[in-house]
Amino acid sequence: MLSVLKDVTYRRLFAAQVVALIGTGLLTVALGLMAFDLAASNAGAVMATALTIKMLAYVGFAPVINALVARLPKKPVLIGADLIRALMALCLPFITEEWQIYAVVFLLQSASATFTPTFQSLIPEVLKKDRDYTRALSLSRLAYDMETLVSPAVAALLLTVVSYSNLFLGTVFGFLFSAGMVAITALPSTASGYGTSGTLWHRTTLGTRIFWSNRRLRSLLALNVVVAAPTALVLVNSVVYVREVLHRPETDLALALASFGIGSMMVAILAPRALQRFGNAAVLFTGAAVIPVALVVTTAVTSLASPNSGWWWLMGLWFVLGSGNSAILTPSSRLLRDASAVVTRPYVFTAQFSLSHACYILAYPLAGWLGAAAGLGWAALTLTILAILGSAGAFLSWPRQSVTGAEESVAREYSVEQPTKQPTE
């Protein structure tokens, strides 16, 4: 897996991704503790609102921004987005009101909606071999898991000597480091000049139309719903489970999030071999089967487990949910790459970024607002039903037979130079 780091360009981009995500992980822990300070038992609702605003920025801004910056070189776009994220993170230690959290989160995540899909669409151009790209996806999944493993561990250590507000400075450093690494990296020549024609509306909706034209990508849309359910439960309600229900110390919030990350990392490490042996569908639908079962158990444990045993149940279930998420998320970019050409790839990755986060607009309020109003058990049950529906939809959408080359590469016909071209299945 680590052999792909021999490529200098990818190694620098990966280093930028890792450090920025560790900083983002510190942000997640610190925001949860800030929400508890400001709202106490209503912290879940505050986090749900903040995370829903984050998703709205992702869904509403990502396609439009990608269409607007498509003519610009990718390096200044990435650096500019990182600098804006660093500036917004620098504002967070000075927040004293809930509405200020929401405003800063919106601006910060709007910059992330510019950075992330642009960054992700570069990797297939850097690593063109299938094996190398698959290994890079596993490394990328590991990097994202740093947000829920290394970052909470670092946060737990730092919280023993500093207040949580100082964790935001780590976030600032992460974004500045990312900007620096991008600045010194020679990006592929294909990384600029995408989409030189076509109307703004055509370019904004291009990725979504490609998704709808491909059965495997339609299945991926349903799998995004499956992933959103446990992610919302863990990110929104972990602080309430740990502090309000189980009466555990602040540092145990970091441990709970780390358990979720460990499960995800273990699957990401095993993914390249599993994908080579069993293929995309087997790995994807294993995750789609595991997540609803784990959520059913979570619903029961929420209602029946004693406070003493509840902590260990929580750690185990968060581990399983993290594993199921990674089984879906790690192979997903392979589907995106196979369904796109160089000219359409940024739009397909942006569509996945936007559409996948749209699922959280539903999942986060269910986890936070329903949990605050009706109890954690009802929130877990509702998210369980959501995951079951997503799994069923993904299975029904996936093609039962090998698709033809024409269907698999349908997105290649969606060139921005041919805005009137119609898809065929």
CORURZI-V457147 format. One record per residue. N is the residue number from 0. RES is the residue in three letters. OMEGA is omega in whole degrees, -180 to 180 (NA if undefined). NEAR is the number of other C-alpha atoms within 8 Angstrom. Layout:
n/res/omega/near
N/RES/OMEGA/NEAR
N/RES/OMEGA/NEAR
This chain:
n/res/omega/near
0/MET/-176/8
1/LEU/-178/7
2/SER/-179/5
3/VAL/179/11
4/LEU/174/8
5/LYS/176/7
6/ASP/-173/7
7/VAL/-179/7
8/THR/-180/10
9/TYR/-179/12
10/ARG/180/11
11/ARG/178/11
12/LEU/179/11
13/PHE/178/9
14/ALA/177/10
15/ALA/-179/13
16/GLN/-177/10
17/VAL/-176/11
18/VAL/178/12
19/ALA/-180/14
20/LEU/174/13
21/ILE/176/14
22/GLY/177/17
23/THR/176/12
24/GLY/174/14
25/LEU/178/17
26/LEU/-179/11
27/THR/180/8
28/VAL/-177/12
29/ALA/178/12
30/LEU/178/9
31/GLY/180/11
32/LEU/176/11
33/MET/178/10
34/ALA/179/14
35/PHE/178/11
36/ASP/-176/7
37/LEU/-171/10
38/ALA/178/9
39/ALA/-175/8
40/SER/178/8
41/ASN/-177/9
42/ALA/179/14
43/GLY/179/17
44/ALA/178/13
45/VAL/179/12
46/MET/179/13
47/ALA/179/14
48/THR/-180/12
49/ALA/-179/11
50/LEU/176/9
51/THR/175/12
52/ILE/176/11
53/LYS/-179/12
54/MET/178/12
55/LEU/177/11
56/ALA/179/13
57/TYR/-174/16
58/VAL/-176/13
59/GLY/-173/9
60/PHE/-170/12
61/ALA/-178/16
62/PRO/-178/14
63/VAL/-179/10
64/ILE/180/10
65/ASN/178/14
66/ALA/-179/10
67/LEU/-176/8
68/VAL/-176/8
69/ALA/-179/12
70/ARG/-175/10
71/LEU/173/8
72/PRO/-172/10
73/LYS/-177/9
74/LYS/179/9
75/PRO/177/7
76/VAL/-179/12
77/LEU/-179/14
78/ILE/179/13
79/GLY/179/9
80/ALA/179/12
81/ASP/-179/15
82/LEU/177/11
83/ILE/179/10
84/ARG/179/15
85/ALA/-180/14
86/LEU/179/9
87/MET/178/12
88/ALA/179/13
89/LEU/179/10
90/CYS/-170/9
91/LEU/-179/11
92/PRO/-176/8
93/PHE/-177/5
94/ILE/178/9
95/THR/-177/6
96/GLU/-179/7
97/GLU/-176/10
98/TRP/178/6
99/GLN/175/9
100/ILE/-175/11
101/TYR/-178/11
102/ALA/-178/8
103/VAL/179/12
104/VAL/-180/12
105/PHE/-179/11
106/LEU/180/10
107/LEU/-177/12
108/GLN/172/12
109/SER/175/13
110/ALA/177/12
111/SER/178/12
112/ALA/173/13
113/THR/-172/15
114/PHE/-166/12
115/THR/-179/8
116/PRO/176/13
117/THR/179/14
118/PHE/-177/9
119/GLN/-178/8
120/SER/177/11
121/LEU/-169/10
122/ILE/177/10
123/PRO/178/9
124/GLU/177/11
125/VAL/-178/9
126/LEU/-173/10
127/LYS/180/8
128/LYS/-176/6
129/ASP/-178/7
130/ARG/180/6
131/ASP/-179/10
132/TYR/178/12
133/THR/177/11
134/ARG/178/12
135/ALA/177/10
136/LEU/177/11
137/SER/177/14
138/LEU/178/12
139/SER/177/9
140/ARG/176/14
141/LEU/179/12
142/ALA/178/11
143/TYR/179/10
144/ASP/173/13
145/MET/179/14
146/GLU/-177/16
147/THR/179/16
148/LEU/-178/14
149/VAL/-179/11
150/SER/176/14
151/PRO/178/16
152/ALA/177/11
153/VAL/179/9
154/ALA/179/12
155/ALA/178/10
156/LEU/-178/8
157/LEU/-178/10
158/LEU/177/10
159/THR/-176/6
160/VAL/-179/6
161/VAL/176/7
162/SER/-175/8
163/TYR/-178/10
164/SER/179/9
165/ASN/178/9
166/LEU/180/13
167/PHE/179/16
168/LEU/174/9
169/GLY/177/10
170/THR/178/17
171/VAL/180/14
172/PHE/-179/11
173/GLY/-180/15
174/PHE/178/15
175/LEU/177/11
176/PHE/179/11
177/SER/179/15
178/ALA/180/14
179/GLY/-180/9
180/MET/177/12
181/VAL/-177/13
182/ALA/-177/8
183/ILE/-177/6
184/THR/174/9
185/ALA/-178/5
186/LEU/179/7
187/PRO/-179/8
188/SER/179/5
189/THR/-178/8
190/ALA/178/11
191/SER/175/10
192/GLY/176/10
193/TYR/167/11
194/GLY/-176/12
195/THR/179/9
196/SER/-176/6
197/GLY/-179/11
198/THR/178/6
199/LEU/180/9
200/TRP/179/6
201/HIS/-178/10
202/ARG/179/13
203/THR/-176/12
204/THR/-173/9
205/LEU/-178/12
206/GLY/180/15
207/THR/179/9
208/ARG/176/8
209/ILE/178/13
210/PHE/-175/12
211/TRP/-178/9
212/SER/-173/12
213/ASN/-174/14
214/ARG/-180/11
215/ARG/177/10
216/LEU/174/11
217/ARG/175/14
218/SER/178/14
219/LEU/176/10
220/LEU/179/12
221/ALA/177/12
222/LEU/175/13
223/ASN/177/11
224/VAL/180/14
225/VAL/-179/15
226/VAL/-176/12
227/ALA/-175/13
228/ALA/180/14
229/PRO/179/13
230/THR/179/8
231/ALA/-180/13
232/LEU/-176/14
233/VAL/-175/11
234/LEU/-176/9
235/VAL/-169/14
236/ASN/178/14
237/SER/-178/12
238/VAL/179/14
239/VAL/176/11
240/TYR/-173/9
241/VAL/-172/15
242/ARG/-173/12
243/GLU/-175/10
244/VAL/-175/8
245/LEU/178/11
246/HIS/179/7
247/ARG/179/8
248/PRO/-178/8
249/GLU/-176/9
250/THR/-180/8
251/ASP/173/9
252/LEU/178/13
253/ALA/-180/14
254/LEU/179/10
255/ALA/178/12
256/LEU/178/15
257/ALA/178/13
258/SER/176/15
259/PHE/-180/18
260/GLY/180/15
261/ILE/178/14
262/GLY/180/14
263/SER/-178/18
264/MET/-180/13
265/MET/178/9
266/VAL/179/11
267/ALA/179/15
268/ILE/-178/10
269/LEU/-171/8
270/ALA/-177/12
271/PRO/179/12
272/ARG/-180/7
273/ALA/180/10
274/LEU/178/11
275/GLN/-175/7
276/ARG/-171/6
277/PHE/-180/9
278/GLY/-176/9
279/ASN/-172/8
280/ALA/-177/7
281/ALA/-179/8
282/VAL/-179/14
283/LEU/-174/11
284/PHE/169/11
285/THR/176/10
286/GLY/-179/14
287/ALA/177/13
288/ALA/-176/9
289/VAL/-173/11
290/ILE/179/15
291/PRO/179/12
292/VAL/180/8
293/ALA/178/11
294/LEU/175/14
295/VAL/179/11
296/VAL/178/9
297/THR/178/11
298/THR/-180/13
299/ALA/-178/10
300/VAL/179/10
301/THR/-176/10
302/SER/-167/7
303/LEU/-172/6
304/ALA/176/9
305/SER/179/6
306/PRO/-178/8
307/ASN/-179/6
308/SER/-175/8
309/GLY/-179/12
310/TRP/-178/10
311/TRP/173/7
312/TRP/-179/9
313/LEU/-179/10
314/MET/-179/11
315/GLY/-179/9
316/LEU/177/11
317/TRP/176/14
318/PHE/-179/14
319/VAL/180/13
320/LEU/176/15
321/GLY/178/14
322/SER/180/16
323/GLY/178/14
324/ASN/-178/13
325/SER/179/14
326/ALA/177/16
327/ILE/-172/15
328/LEU/-175/10
329/THR/-179/12
330/PRO/-169/15
331/SER/-179/9
332/SER/174/9
333/ARG/177/8
334/LEU/-179/10
335/LEU/180/12
336/ARG/-177/10
337/ASP/-177/9
338/ALA/-176/12
339/SER/171/14
340/ALA/-177/11
341/VAL/-175/8
342/VAL/-178/10
343/THR/-172/16
344/ARG/178/12
345/PRO/-179/13
346/TYR/178/13
347/VAL/178/15
348/PHE/177/14
349/THR/178/14
350/ALA/177/12
351/GLN/178/10
352/PHE/-177/12
353/SER/-176/13
354/LEU/179/10
355/SER/-180/12
356/HIS/174/12
357/ALA/179/12
358/CYS/-180/11
359/TYR/176/14
360/ILE/174/11
361/LEU/-172/8
362/ALA/-177/12
363/TYR/176/15
364/PRO/177/13
365/LEU/-179/12
366/ALA/-174/18
367/GLY/-175/17
368/TRP/177/11
369/LEU/177/13
370/GLY/-180/16
371/ALA/-175/11
372/ALA/-173/6
373/ALA/-180/8
374/GLY/-177/9
375/LEU/180/12
376/GLY/179/11
377/TRP/177/11
378/ALA/180/15
379/ALA/180/14
380/LEU/-179/11
381/THR/178/9
382/LEU/175/15
383/THR/179/13
384/ILE/179/9
385/LEU/-180/11
386/ALA/179/14
387/ILE/179/10
388/LEU/179/8
389/GLY/179/13
390/SER/179/14
391/ALA/180/8
392/GLY/179/10
393/ALA/-180/14
394/PHE/-179/9
395/LEU/-178/8
396/SER/-176/10
397/TRP/-179/10
398/PRO/-177/9
399/ARG/180/4
400/GLN/178/4
401/SER/-179/5
402/VAL/179/7
403/THR/178/6
404/GLY/-179/6
405/ALA/-179/7
406/GLU/-176/10
407/GLU/-177/11
408/SER/-176/12
409/VAL/-178/16
410/ALA/-179/15
411/ARG/178/10
412/GLU/-177/9
413/TYR/179/14
414/SER/178/11
415/VAL/176/14
416/GLU/-179/8
417/GLN/-172/8
418/PRO/-179/9
419/THR/-179/4
420/LYS/-178/8
421/GLN/-179/6
422/PRO/172/10
423/THR/177/6
424/GLU/NA/7
